[in-house]
């Protein structure tokens, strides 16, 4: 494999908008749950591209699907439809509560569509002032202006001028707080069944059931953002299936394309009917390449073998992290579901997650944070058990070295 040696990390600051702070190495090749950088150094990947690479890097079935579709039809626009989009929509409908699907390209776009649909449904089916959205502190729903305003992390929304109105935030898992805010002007309650960027915090069973009841009482829609928690990440195809609570609208992205950009908004016939021709749209959404890959992703992941394997791997991680913690005493708790897990640093190590990530990279481990005090684990759903063991060993070496600096 011939590399362009002129392209290196030093060029980043010269050519890229300064909104990211990427690692000092540049990955150039991935296979399964292993990655190699420009210098040929090998890493074990516990990030999964932030819960995107559910089948790892360059899964043969996905590569084959992309190659085959790439020789047939890349793009046709939504002036026409295409076979892969219709097939993927039917697969999603068959596997969930949904009856209608809208395809886009990113989680933010799917959420933008969901929030617009919720508002339009309430306005057209109830009354023009039914526009209030209840969301939650520490939530993350994307970076468009609407989605970042619904998100509950002010740092992402400040400094861009007036925000969309009629959005309120309350504490997550606090049913009384929702009860105090919800009224007949509420069009939707928006939440992640497991807050991802906000600290890998699962909703409680009582909370989700209670919110569903409140939404029904006030004729508000319940919107689940499963951009990060969906597509098998928690051990079920979607996290809502753990709770026995059905949303009115669900958004999904990240792992849906296994690394190829695609997202979807799922809803019912009744709610979908609020949208008419021309009320929303996207140029690339539902393109044949993305949808063909998405079909294969669903076929592989939505099987007992893979979903049960997620639970087994979860137990491996939890056991290993607890054992590590007995030795180093660095974590306050380890939480999450399936292969969406967060290890919360103890008080004396708060704010130090990035330092640990950098040390892990030096040891050959790619790792994430959720905020500045939580280590986040979102590996491939089919990561080999021996690579979990090896990766945990590298993490332990990194923590040991970091503590002894």
C-alpha positions as CSV (number, residue, x, y, z in Angstrom):
1,X,0.0,0.0,0.0
2,X,1.7,3.2,-1.2
3,X,1.1,6.2,1.1
4,X,1.3,9.9,0.3
5,X,4.1,10.8,2.7
6,X,3.5,14.5,2.1
7,X,0.1,14.3,3.9
8,X,0.7,14.3,7.6
9,X,-0.9,15.5,10.8
10,X,0.9,18.9,10.7
11,X,-1.2,19.9,7.7
12,X,-4.4,19.7,9.7
13,X,-4.2,23.2,11.2
14,X,-3.4,24.7,7.8
15,X,-6.3,23.3,5.9
16,X,-9.1,22.4,8.3
17,X,-11.7,24.5,10.1
18,X,-10.5,24.5,13.8
19,X,-13.5,22.8,15.3
20,X,-11.9,19.4,16.1
21,X,-8.8,18.4,18.0
22,X,-7.9,15.1,16.3
23,X,-5.3,12.6,17.7
24,X,-1.7,13.1,16.6
25,X,-1.7,10.0,14.4
26,X,-3.6,9.5,11.1
27,X,-5.2,6.1,10.6
28,X,-4.9,4.8,7.1
29,X,-6.2,1.2,7.2
30,X,-8.7,-0.7,9.3
31,X,-9.7,-4.4,9.4
32,X,-12.1,-5.7,11.9
33,X,-11.3,-4.1,15.2
34,X,-7.7,-3.2,14.3
35,X,-6.4,0.0,12.7
36,X,-3.0,1.0,11.4
37,X,-1.6,4.5,11.1
38,X,0.8,6.1,8.6
39,X,3.8,4.7,10.4
40,X,2.4,1.2,10.4
41,X,1.6,1.2,14.2
42,X,-1.3,-1.0,15.1
43,X,-4.2,-0.1,17.4
44,X,-7.2,-1.9,18.8
45,X,-10.3,0.1,18.2
46,X,-12.7,0.5,21.1
47,X,-14.3,3.5,19.5
48,X,-16.1,1.9,16.6
49,X,-16.0,5.3,14.9
50,X,-18.2,6.6,17.8
51,X,-20.7,3.7,17.6
52,X,-20.7,3.7,13.8
53,X,-18.6,0.7,12.9
54,X,-21.0,-1.9,14.3
55,X,-19.4,-4.6,12.1
56,X,-15.9,-3.3,12.4
57,X,-13.7,-1.8,9.7
58,X,-14.1,-3.1,6.1
59,X,-16.5,-6.0,6.8
60,X,-16.3,-8.2,3.7
61,X,-20.1,-8.3,3.3
62,X,-20.4,-4.5,3.4
63,X,-17.4,-4.0,1.0
64,X,-19.0,-6.5,-1.4
65,X,-22.4,-4.7,-1.2
66,X,-20.8,-1.3,-1.9
67,X,-18.8,-2.7,-4.8
68,X,-21.8,-4.3,-6.4
69,X,-24.1,-1.3,-6.0
70,X,-21.3,1.0,-7.1
71,X,-21.4,-0.7,-10.5
72,X,-25.2,-0.3,-10.8
73,X,-26.5,3.0,-9.5
74,X,-24.9,5.6,-7.2
75,X,-27.5,8.4,-7.2
76,X,-30.8,9.1,-8.8
77,X,-32.3,11.9,-6.6
78,X,-35.7,11.9,-4.9
79,X,-37.4,12.9,-8.1
80,X,-37.3,9.1,-8.5
81,X,-37.2,6.2,-6.0
82,X,-34.8,3.2,-6.0
83,X,-34.9,-0.4,-5.0
84,X,-32.3,-0.4,-2.1
85,X,-34.2,2.5,-0.4
86,X,-37.6,0.7,-0.6
87,X,-36.0,-2.6,0.6
88,X,-34.3,-1.0,3.5
89,X,-37.4,0.9,4.5
90,X,-39.4,-2.4,4.5
91,X,-36.7,-4.0,6.7
92,X,-36.9,-1.2,9.2
93,X,-40.7,-1.4,9.3
94,X,-40.6,-5.1,9.7
95,X,-38.2,-4.9,12.7
96,X,-39.8,-2.0,14.6
97,X,-43.1,-0.2,15.5
98,X,-42.8,2.0,12.4
99,X,-45.0,2.2,9.3
100,X,-43.3,5.0,7.5
101,X,-39.6,5.9,6.9
102,X,-37.7,9.0,5.9
103,X,-34.0,8.7,4.9
104,X,-31.3,11.3,5.4
105,X,-27.6,11.3,5.8
106,X,-26.8,12.0,9.5
107,X,-28.2,11.8,12.9
108,X,-28.7,15.6,13.0
109,X,-30.7,15.5,9.8
110,X,-32.9,12.7,11.1
111,X,-33.5,14.6,14.3
112,X,-34.2,17.8,12.4
113,X,-36.8,15.9,10.4
114,X,-38.3,14.4,13.6
115,X,-38.6,17.8,15.3
116,X,-40.1,19.4,12.3
117,X,-42.6,16.5,11.9
118,X,-43.6,16.7,15.6
119,X,-44.2,20.5,15.4
120,X,-46.2,20.2,12.1
121,X,-48.3,17.3,13.4
122,X,-49.2,19.2,16.5
123,X,-50.0,22.4,14.6
124,X,-52.1,20.8,11.9
125,X,-53.8,18.2,14.0
126,X,-54.3,20.1,17.2
127,X,-53.8,23.9,17.3
128,X,-51.2,26.5,16.1
129,X,-49.8,27.1,19.6
130,X,-49.0,23.5,20.3
131,X,-45.3,23.9,19.7
132,X,-43.5,23.4,23.0
133,X,-40.7,20.8,23.0
134,X,-39.5,19.3,26.3
135,X,-35.9,18.0,26.2
136,X,-33.3,17.1,28.8
137,X,-30.1,18.5,30.3
138,X,-27.0,16.8,28.9
139,X,-28.8,15.5,25.9
140,X,-27.2,15.6,22.4
141,X,-29.2,15.6,19.2
142,X,-26.9,17.0,16.6
143,X,-25.3,20.2,15.4
144,X,-27.9,21.9,13.2
145,X,-29.3,25.0,14.8
146,X,-32.6,23.3,15.7
147,X,-31.1,20.1,17.0
148,X,-28.4,21.8,19.0
149,X,-31.1,24.0,20.6
150,X,-33.1,20.9,21.6
151,X,-29.9,19.3,22.9
152,X,-29.3,20.0,26.6
153,X,-25.6,21.2,26.5
154,X,-25.6,25.0,26.2
155,X,-21.9,25.1,25.2
156,X,-22.8,23.8,21.8
157,X,-25.6,26.3,21.2
158,X,-24.1,29.5,22.6
159,X,-22.6,32.2,20.4
160,X,-24.8,31.8,17.3
161,X,-27.5,34.3,17.9
162,X,-31.2,33.8,18.9
163,X,-32.3,30.2,19.2
164,X,-35.5,28.6,18.1
165,X,-38.2,29.3,20.7
166,X,-40.4,27.1,22.8
167,X,-37.8,24.6,23.9
168,X,-37.4,23.8,27.6
169,X,-34.9,21.5,29.3
170,X,-35.4,19.5,32.5
171,X,-33.3,16.9,34.4
172,X,-33.0,13.5,32.8
173,X,-34.7,10.6,34.6
174,X,-36.8,13.1,36.6
175,X,-40.4,12.3,36.0
176,X,-41.7,15.0,38.3
177,X,-39.8,17.6,36.3
178,X,-41.5,16.5,33.1
179,X,-44.8,16.5,34.9
180,X,-44.3,20.1,36.0
181,X,-43.5,21.3,32.5
182,X,-45.8,19.3,30.2
183,X,-49.1,20.8,29.2
184,X,-51.5,21.0,26.3
185,X,-49.1,23.3,24.4
186,X,-46.5,20.5,24.4
187,X,-46.0,19.0,21.0
188,X,-43.2,16.6,21.9
189,X,-40.9,15.1,24.5
190,X,-37.5,14.3,23.0
191,X,-35.0,12.0,24.7
192,X,-32.3,9.4,24.2
193,X,-33.2,6.1,25.9
194,X,-29.5,6.1,26.8
195,X,-27.8,9.5,26.8
196,X,-24.6,9.0,24.9
197,X,-22.5,12.3,24.7
198,X,-24.1,13.3,28.0
199,X,-22.3,10.6,30.0
200,X,-23.7,7.2,28.9
201,X,-26.7,7.4,31.2
202,X,-29.6,4.9,30.7
203,X,-33.1,6.0,31.3
204,X,-34.9,4.1,34.1
205,X,-37.8,1.9,33.3
206,X,-40.2,4.0,35.5
207,X,-39.1,7.2,33.8
208,X,-39.8,6.0,30.2
209,X,-43.1,4.5,31.1
210,X,-44.1,7.6,33.0
211,X,-43.1,9.9,30.1
212,X,-45.1,7.8,27.7
213,X,-48.2,8.1,30.0
214,X,-47.7,11.9,30.2
215,X,-47.4,12.3,26.5
216,X,-50.6,10.3,25.9
217,X,-52.4,12.4,28.5
218,X,-51.4,15.7,26.8
219,X,-51.5,14.5,23.2
220,X,-47.8,15.1,22.8
221,X,-45.5,12.9,20.7
222,X,-42.7,10.9,22.3
223,X,-39.5,11.1,20.2
224,X,-36.7,8.7,20.8
225,X,-33.2,9.7,19.5
226,X,-31.6,6.3,19.0
227,X,-28.8,7.6,16.7
228,X,-26.2,6.2,19.1
229,X,-28.1,3.5,20.9
230,X,-29.7,1.8,17.9
231,X,-28.8,-1.0,15.5
232,X,-27.9,-3.6,18.1
233,X,-25.7,-1.4,20.2
234,X,-27.5,-2.3,23.5
235,X,-28.2,-6.0,22.7
236,X,-31.5,-5.4,21.0
237,X,-32.0,-3.8,17.6
238,X,-33.2,-0.6,19.3
239,X,-32.9,0.3,23.0
240,X,-36.6,1.1,23.3
241,X,-37.2,-2.7,23.0
242,X,-35.6,-3.2,26.4
243,X,-38.2,-1.0,28.0
244,X,-41.5,-2.0,26.4
245,X,-42.2,1.6,25.6
246,X,-43.1,2.5,22.0
247,X,-42.2,6.0,20.7
248,X,-44.2,7.9,18.1
249,X,-41.0,8.9,16.2
250,X,-37.6,7.3,16.3
251,X,-34.3,8.5,14.7
252,X,-31.5,6.2,13.7
253,X,-28.1,6.7,12.1
254,X,-24.5,6.0,12.9
255,X,-24.3,2.2,12.7
256,X,-27.2,1.9,10.2
257,X,-24.6,2.2,7.3
258,X,-21.8,0.5,9.1
259,X,-19.6,3.5,8.3
260,X,-21.4,4.7,5.1
261,X,-23.3,7.9,5.9
262,X,-27.1,7.3,6.3
263,X,-29.8,8.0,8.7
264,X,-33.6,7.4,9.0
265,X,-36.6,8.8,10.8
266,X,-39.2,6.2,11.6
267,X,-42.9,6.9,12.5
268,X,-46.5,5.7,12.1
269,X,-48.9,6.2,9.3
270,X,-51.1,8.6,11.2
271,X,-48.2,11.0,12.2
272,X,-46.5,10.7,8.8
273,X,-49.7,12.0,7.1
274,X,-49.0,15.4,8.5
275,X,-46.3,15.8,5.9
276,X,-47.2,16.4,2.3
277,X,-45.2,16.5,-1.0
278,X,-42.6,19.3,-0.7
279,X,-42.8,19.9,3.1
280,X,-39.4,18.4,3.7
281,X,-36.6,16.9,1.6
282,X,-32.9,16.1,1.1
283,X,-30.7,15.7,-2.0
284,X,-28.7,12.6,-0.9
285,X,-31.1,10.9,1.5
286,X,-32.0,7.4,0.6
287,X,-29.3,7.1,-2.1
288,X,-28.8,3.6,-3.5
289,X,-25.2,3.2,-2.2
290,X,-26.1,3.9,1.4
291,X,-29.3,2.0,1.4
292,X,-27.8,-1.1,-0.2
293,X,-25.1,-1.2,2.6
294,X,-27.8,-0.5,5.2
295,X,-29.7,-3.6,4.1
296,X,-26.7,-5.8,4.6
297,X,-26.0,-4.2,8.0
298,X,-29.5,-4.9,9.2
299,X,-29.5,-8.5,7.9
300,X,-26.3,-9.3,9.8
301,X,-27.0,-7.4,13.1
302,X,-30.7,-8.2,13.5
303,X,-29.9,-11.9,14.3
304,X,-29.9,-13.7,17.7
305,X,-26.3,-14.6,17.2
306,X,-25.0,-11.0,17.0
307,X,-27.4,-9.5,19.5
308,X,-26.7,-12.2,22.1
309,X,-23.0,-11.8,21.4
310,X,-23.4,-8.1,22.4
311,X,-24.5,-9.2,25.8
312,X,-21.6,-11.6,26.2
313,X,-19.1,-8.9,25.2
314,X,-20.8,-6.5,27.6
315,X,-20.2,-8.9,30.5
316,X,-16.5,-9.3,29.4
317,X,-16.0,-5.5,29.5
318,X,-17.7,-5.0,32.8
319,X,-15.8,-7.9,34.5
320,X,-12.5,-6.6,33.1
321,X,-13.1,-3.0,34.1
322,X,-14.2,-3.9,37.6
323,X,-11.1,-6.1,38.0
324,X,-9.0,-3.2,36.8
325,X,-10.7,-0.9,39.2
326,X,-10.0,-3.1,42.2
327,X,-6.3,-2.6,41.4
328,X,-6.2,1.1,40.5
329,X,-9.4,2.6,42.1
330,X,-9.9,5.0,39.3
331,X,-13.6,4.6,38.4
332,X,-16.6,5.7,40.5
333,X,-18.9,3.4,38.4
334,X,-19.2,1.7,35.1
335,X,-22.6,2.0,33.5
336,X,-24.5,1.6,30.2
337,X,-26.1,-1.2,28.2
338,X,-24.7,-3.6,25.7
339,X,-21.6,-2.2,24.0
340,X,-22.5,1.4,24.9
341,X,-20.6,1.8,28.2
342,X,-19.1,4.6,30.3
343,X,-16.5,4.3,33.0
344,X,-17.0,7.4,35.3
345,X,-13.7,8.7,36.8
346,X,-13.6,9.3,40.6
347,X,-13.7,12.8,41.9
348,X,-10.0,13.2,42.2
349,X,-9.6,12.3,38.4
350,X,-12.5,14.5,37.1
351,X,-11.6,16.4,33.9
352,X,-8.8,14.0,33.1
353,X,-10.4,11.7,30.5
354,X,-8.5,13.2,27.5
355,X,-5.2,12.6,29.2
356,X,-6.1,9.0,29.6
357,X,-7.2,8.8,26.0
358,X,-3.8,10.2,24.8
359,X,-2.0,7.7,27.0
360,X,-4.1,4.8,25.6
361,X,-3.3,5.8,22.1
362,X,0.4,5.6,22.9
363,X,-0.3,2.1,24.1
364,X,-2.1,1.2,20.9
365,X,-5.7,1.6,22.0
366,X,-8.3,3.9,20.4
367,X,-10.7,5.0,23.1
368,X,-13.4,7.7,23.5
369,X,-14.7,10.0,26.2
370,X,-18.2,11.2,27.0
371,X,-17.5,14.7,28.4
372,X,-14.2,15.2,30.2
373,X,-14.6,12.7,33.0
374,X,-16.0,9.5,31.5
375,X,-14.2,6.9,29.3
376,X,-16.7,5.7,26.7
377,X,-16.6,2.2,25.0
378,X,-18.4,1.7,21.7
379,X,-16.5,-1.0,19.9
380,X,-17.7,-3.2,17.0
381,X,-20.6,-5.4,18.0
382,X,-18.6,-8.4,16.8
383,X,-15.2,-7.5,18.2
384,X,-13.3,-10.8,18.8
385,X,-13.1,-11.7,22.5
386,X,-9.3,-11.9,22.3
387,X,-9.2,-8.3,21.1
388,X,-11.3,-7.2,24.0
389,X,-8.8,-8.9,26.3
390,X,-5.8,-7.3,24.5
391,X,-7.4,-3.9,24.4
392,X,-8.2,-4.0,28.1
393,X,-4.6,-5.0,28.7
394,X,-3.4,-1.9,26.8
395,X,-5.8,0.3,28.7
396,X,-4.5,-1.0,32.0
397,X,-0.9,-0.3,30.9
398,X,-2.0,3.2,29.9
399,X,-3.7,3.9,33.2
400,X,-0.8,2.5,35.2
401,X,1.7,4.7,33.3
402,X,-0.6,7.8,33.6
403,X,-1.1,7.3,37.4
404,X,2.7,6.9,37.8
405,X,3.7,10.0,35.8
